[in-house]
Amino acid sequence: QRRVHGESQSEMKIAVVFALLAISTFAFIRQDHNSLNGGEFSLAEISKVNSLKETSMGRLLLGMAEVHFKSDAPIQRLIQGLQDFEKELQEGINSENEAYASKKAAHEATIQSLNARVGEAKGEVALRQSRINSVLNPRIEQAQSDIGRDSSTKGQKEEDLVNAEKARTLAHYDYTQRVNEHNEFIAAVDEALPLLNGLRNQAPSLLQVRKVSMTLKNIHNKLSKSSHTEVALLEALINLATSQNFANQEILDKVIGEFNKLRKKLSDSLALENANEAAAQSEYEAFVAQTKREIGELASNIQKNTITISNTQREVTDNEHVISDKTFEISDLNDTINAENENFRRETDIHHQIIDEFNKEVDVVKQCQALFQNAHFSEYVLGRLGN
C-alpha cells in the first residue's frame, strides 16, 4: 500500500512538472542508435538513453524532453522541473524515513513493554515456585514428620496406660492375697493366745490339754498351705507348746511371748502392706493422670499439624494455579512478541523497497538532468526531429 501510495505521489509530482511545462506526456518512441542523427552524440550517451528507456520513469522523462524540444521551450525550465521533482522525491524519502522511524520507535516500545510483562510474569513464577520449594513443601514435610512422631509416641503412651492398668490390677490382687493371709494369721494367733493364757499358773486337765491341742492343730492345718514366711515359726511354737502337754510353765510363757511377738510382727507387716498399696495406688493414679495429659497434648499437636498440612496444601495449590496462569501468559506474550517482530520485519522490508524505488527514481532524474544539459543530447533530439 505504501508502495502504491509512493508511486501515486511520483505521478502527481510529474503532473506538476507537466503543468509547469504546459505539455502533455506521451511514450518516447523506442529507436536504436543506428537510426538517430545528431552527429556527435556518443555511443556511450546513446547507451544511457537506451538504459533510461528500460524504466517507466526514464521513458516518461525522455518523452517530456522530446515534447520540450518540439515546443522550443527554454531548457532551463525543463531542468528546473527535474530539480523540483528530485526535491519532491527526496522529501518523499525523508517522509518515508520519518514514518519508518516512528513505527520503529513504536515497535521497540511495544517490544520493551511486552518483555517487561514477560519479566514480571517470570519473576512471579520464580517467586511462587521458590516459596513452594523452600517454604511450603518443607512445612508439609515437617508437619507430616511431627504427626508420625507424635502418633507413635501417643500409641506408646496409650499402650503404657493399658500395661500399667494390668500391672496395677495384678499388684492389687497380690496385695489383697497378702492382706488375707495376714488377717488369717492374726486371727489364728488371736484364737491361740486366750487358750494358752488359760493354761498359765495351773496344772491343766487332760480335757484342757486336749482342747488346746486340737485348736492349735486346726490352726496349723488351716495355715499350713499358706506361703507366708511365718508358717514355720508358728508350727515350731505349736510343737514346742504341745511337747510337754503345756505342763512346763516356763516353756508355756515363752511360747505365749513368741505368739505375742508374732502378733505384733504380723500387725506391723499388715500396716506396711497397706501403706505400700496406698503409695502404689497413688503413684499409679498420678502416672495415669500425667500420661493422659501427655496423650491429650499429643492429640492436640496432631490435630494442629493436620490443619497445617491442609492449609499449606491449599496454599500450594493456589500458587500452582497462579504459576500455570502465568506460564500461559508468558507463552501468549512470547507469541505476541514473535508476531510483532514478524510484522515489523515485513514493515522493514516494505520500507526498504519503497526507499529503493525512491532512490532509483532519484537516480533516473539525476541522469536525465545530466543528459538533458548535454549539448549533444539537444542536437541529437533536434537532428532526429529534423528527419
C-alpha positions in Angstrom: 0.0 0.0 0.0 2.8 2.4 0.8 4.5 1.5 -2.5 1.3 2.3 -4.4 1.0 5.5 -2.4 4.6 6.3 -3.3 4.0 5.8 -7.0 0.9 8.0 -6.8 3.0 10.7 -5.2 5.5 10.4 -8.0 2.9 10.6 -10.7 1.4 13.7 -9.1 4.8 15.3 -8.9 5.3 14.5 -12.6 2.0 16.1 -13.3 3.2 19.2 -11.5 6.2 19.2 -13.8 4.0 18.9 -16.8 1.8 21.7 -15.6 4.9 23.9 -15.3 6.0 23.0 -18.8 2.4 23.2 -20.1 2.8 19.9 -22.0 1.3 16.5 -22.0 3.1 13.2 -21.7 3.3 10.5 -24.2 5.5 7.5 -24.8 9.0 8.0 -26.1 9.3 6.1 -29.4 12.0 3.4 -29.0 14.7 3.5 -31.6 18.2 2.2 -31.7 21.3 4.4 -32.2 21.8 3.5 -35.9 18.6 5.3 -36.8 19.4 8.5 -34.9 21.0 11.7 -36.3 22.9 14.3 -34.4 26.4 13.5 -35.4 28.4 14.0 -32.2 26.1 12.3 -29.7 28.4 9.5 -28.5 27.6 5.8 -28.3 28.0 5.9 -24.5 25.4 8.6 -24.2 23.1 6.7 -26.6 23.6 3.6 -24.3 22.5 5.8 -21.4 19.4 6.8 -23.3 18.6 3.2 -24.1 19.2 2.3 -20.4 16.8 5.0 -19.3 14.2 3.8 -21.8 14.1 0.5 -20.0 12.5 2.1 -16.9 9.0 3.6 -16.9 10.3 6.8 -15.2 13.1 7.1 -17.8 10.7 6.7 -20.7 8.4 9.3 -19.1 11.2 11.9 -18.7 12.6 11.3 -22.2 9.2 11.8 -23.6 9.0 15.1 -21.7 12.3 16.1 -23.2 11.1 15.4 -26.7 8.0 17.5 -26.1 10.1 20.2 -24.6 12.4 20.5 -27.6 9.5 20.3 -30.0 7.9 23.3 -28.3 11.2 25.2 -28.4 10.9 25.9 -24.7 13.9 27.0 -22.7 16.0 24.0 -21.5 16.3 25.7 -18.1 12.6 25.3 -17.5 12.9 21.5 -18.0 16.0 21.3 -15.8 14.2 23.3 -13.1 11.3 21.0 -13.3 13.6 18.0 -12.9 15.3 19.6 -9.9 11.9 20.3 -8.3 10.9 16.8 -8.9 14.2 15.5 -7.4 13.5 17.6 -4.4 10.0 16.2 -4.1 11.4 12.7 -4.3 13.9 13.5 -1.6 11.1 14.8 0.6 9.3 11.6 -0.1 12.4 9.7 1.1 12.6 11.8 4.2 8.9 11.4 4.9 9.2 7.7 4.5 12.2 7.5 6.8 10.4 9.6 9.4 7.3 7.4 9.2 9.6 4.3 9.5 11.5 5.8 12.4 8.1 6.5 14.1 7.0 2.9 13.5 10.3 1.6 14.7 10.1 3.6 17.9 6.5 2.3 18.5 7.7 -1.2 17.7 10.6 -1.0 20.1 8.3 0.5 22.8 5.8 -2.3 22.3 8.6 -5.0 22.5 10.0 -3.3 25.6 6.6 -3.3 27.3 5.9 -6.9 26.3 9.3 -8.0 27.5 8.7 -6.2 30.8 5.5 -8.1 31.2 7.2 -11.3 30.4 9.9 -10.5 33.0 7.3 -9.7 35.6 5.4 -12.9 34.9 8.6 -14.9 35.1 9.6 -13.2 38.3 6.3 -14.1 39.9 6.5 -17.7 38.7 10.1 -17.9 40.2 8.9 -16.3 43.4 5.9 -18.6 43.9 7.9 -21.7 42.9 10.6 -20.7 45.3 8.0 -20.3 48.1 6.6 -23.8 47.3 10.0 -25.4 47.2 11.7 -23.6 50.2 8.8 -22.9 52.5 5.5 -24.7 51.8 6.8 -28.2 50.9 9.2 -28.3 53.8 6.4 -27.1 56.1 4.2 -30.0 55.0 7.1 -32.5 55.3 7.9 -31.2 58.8 4.2 -31.4 59.9 4.0 -35.0 58.5 7.1 -35.9 60.3 5.8 -34.4 63.5 2.5 -36.3 63.1 4.3 -39.5 62.6 6.5 -39.0 65.7 3.6 -37.8 67.9 1.3 -40.6 66.7 4.0 -43.2 67.5 4.5 -41.6 71.0 0.8 -41.3 71.6 0.3 -45.0 70.7 3.2 -46.0 73.0 1.7 -44.0 75.9 -1.7 -45.5 75.3 -0.1 -48.9 75.4 1.7 -47.9 78.6 -1.6 -47.0 80.2 -3.1 -50.4 79.3 0.0 -52.2 80.7 0.1 -50.0 83.8 -3.6 -50.8 84.4 -2.9 -54.5 84.1 0.1 -54.3 86.3 -1.9 -52.3 88.9 -4.7 -54.8 88.8 -2.3 -57.8 89.3 -0.4 -55.9 92.1 -3.6 -55.1 93.9 -4.7 -58.7 93.6 -1.4 -59.8 95.2 -1.9 -57.2 97.9 -5.3 -58.5 98.8 -4.0 -62.0 98.9 -1.2 -61.0 101.3 -3.7 -59.0 103.4 -6.0 -62.0 103.6 -3.0 -64.2 104.7 -2.0 -61.6 107.3 -5.6 -61.4 108.7 -5.8 -65.2 108.8 -2.5 -65.4 110.8 -3.6 -62.6 113.1 -6.9 -64.3 113.6 -5.2 -67.7 114.3 -2.8 -66.0 116.8 -5.7 -64.2 118.4 -7.5 -67.6 118.7 -4.5 -69.4 120.2 -3.4 -66.7 122.7 -6.5 -66.9 125.0 -6.3 -70.7 125.1 -2.6 -70.6 126.0 -3.1 -67.9 128.6 -5.9 -70.0 130.2 -3.3 -72.7 130.9 -0.9 -70.5 132.8 -0.3 -70.9 136.5 -2.2 -74.1 136.8 -1.9 -77.8 136.1 -4.1 -78.2 133.0 -6.5 -81.1 133.0 -6.4 -83.7 130.3 -9.5 -82.2 128.8 -8.0 -78.7 128.6 -4.8 -80.1 127.1 -6.8 -82.0 124.5 -9.0 -79.0 123.7 -6.0 -76.6 123.3 -4.0 -79.2 121.3 -7.0 -79.7 118.9 -7.4 -76.0 118.5 -3.7 -75.5 117.8 -3.7 -78.4 115.4 -6.7 -76.9 113.5 -4.9 -73.6 113.3 -1.8 -75.3 112.0 -3.7 -77.3 109.4 -5.5 -74.2 108.2 -2.3 -72.2 107.7 0.0 -75.0 106.7 -0.7 -74.5 102.9 0.0 -70.7 103.2 3.1 -69.3 101.6 3.5 -66.8 104.4 7.1 -66.7 105.8 5.8 -67.1 109.4 4.2 -70.5 108.9 7.4 -72.4 110.0 7.7 -70.2 113.1 4.1 -70.8 114.0 4.5 -74.5 113.5 7.6 -74.6 115.8 5.8 -72.7 118.5 2.8 -75.1 118.4 5.1 -78.1 118.6 7.0 -76.6 121.5 3.8 -75.8 123.4 2.3 -79.3 122.9 5.5 -81.3 123.5 5.1 -81.0 127.3 1.3 -81.1 127.3 1.6 -77.5 128.4 2.9 -78.6 131.9 6.1 -76.7 131.7 5.1 -73.1 132.6 8.4 -71.7 131.6 8.0 -73.1 128.1 4.4 -72.1 128.0 5.3 -68.5 129.0 8.0 -68.5 126.3 5.5 -69.8 123.7 3.0 -67.1 124.7 5.7 -64.5 124.5 6.6 -65.6 121.0 3.0 -65.7 120.0 2.7 -62.0 121.1 5.8 -61.1 119.2 4.4 -62.8 116.1 1.1 -61.0 116.6 2.9 -57.6 116.6 5.1 -58.5 113.7 2.1 -59.6 111.7 0.3 -56.3 112.6 3.3 -54.2 111.6 3.7 -56.2 108.3 0.0 -55.7 107.5 0.3 -51.9 108.2 3.3 -51.8 105.8 1.4 -53.7 103.2 -1.5 -51.2 103.4 0.9 -48.2 103.3 2.7 -49.7 100.2 -0.5 -50.4 98.5 -1.7 -46.8 99.1 1.6 -45.4 97.8 1.4 -47.7 94.7 -2.2 -46.7 94.0 -1.3 -43.0 94.4 1.7 -43.4 92.1 -0.4 -45.3 89.6 -3.1 -42.6 89.6 -0.5 -39.8 89.2 1.0 -41.8 86.3 -2.4 -42.2 84.6 -3.2 -38.5 85.0 0.2 -37.4 83.6 0.1 -39.9 80.8 -3.5 -38.8 79.8 -2.4 -35.2 79.8 0.5 -36.0 77.5 -1.7 -38.1 75.3 -4.1 -35.1 75.1 -1.2 -32.7 74.2 0.0 -35.2 71.5 -3.5 -35.4 70.1 -3.8 -31.6 70.0 -0.4 -31.4 68.2 -1.5 -34.0 65.7 -4.7 -32.0 65.0 -2.8 -28.7 64.7 -0.3 -30.3 62.3 -3.1 -31.9 60.3 -4.7 -28.4 59.9 -1.3 -27.0 59.0 -0.9 -29.6 56.2 -4.4 -28.9 54.9 -3.9 -25.2 54.8 -0.4 -25.4 53.4 -1.5 -27.8 50.6 -4.3 -25.4 49.8 -1.7 -22.6 49.5 0.5 -24.8 47.3 -2.5 -25.5 45.0 -3.3 -21.7 44.8 0.4 -21.0 43.9 0.4 -23.7 41.3 -2.7 -22.3 39.7 -1.0 -18.8 39.5 2.1 -20.4 38.1 0.1 -22.2 35.5 -1.8 -19.0 34.6 1.5 -17.0 34.4 3.1 -19.7 32.3 0.3 -19.5 29.8 0.6 -15.7 29.9 4.3 -15.9 29.2 3.6 -18.2 26.2 1.0 -15.8 24.9 3.3 -12.8 25.4 6.1 -14.5 23.6 3.7 -15.3 20.7 2.7 -11.7 20.6 6.4 -10.6 20.6 7.1 -13.0 17.7 4.1 -11.8 15.8 5.1 -8.1 16.4 8.7 -8.8 15.3 7.5 -10.6 12.2 5.1 -7.8 11.4 7.9 -5.2 11.9 10.2 -7.3 9.7 7.6 -7.1 6.9 7.3 -3.4 7.5 11.0 -3.0 7.3 11.1 -5.0 4.0 8.4 -2.7 2.6 10.2 0.4 3.8 13.4 -0.8 2.1 11.6 -1.5 -1.1 10.0 2.0 -1.0 13.3 3.7 -0.3 14.9 1.6 -3.1 12.2 2.8 -5.5 12.6 6.4 -4.5 16.4 6.1 -4.9 16.0 4.5 -8.3 13.7 7.4 -9.4 16.1 9.9 -7.9 19.0 8.3 -9.9 16.9 8.4 -13.1 16.1 12.1 -12.5 19.8 12.9 -11.9 20.8 11.0 -15.0 18.2 12.9 -17.0 19.3 16.2 -15.6 22.9 15.5 -16.7 21.8 14.1 -20.0 19.3 17.0 -20.8 22.0 19.6 -20.1 24.4 17.9 -22.6 24.6 20.0 -25.8 25.0 16.8 -27.8 21.7 15.5 -26.5 19.9 18.7 -27.6 21.5 18.3 -31.1 20.6 14.6 -31.1 17.0 15.4 -30.4 16.8 18.3 -32.9 18.6 16.2 -35.5 16.1 13.4 -35.0 13.2 15.9 -35.3 14.7 17.2 -38.5 14.2 13.9 -40.1 
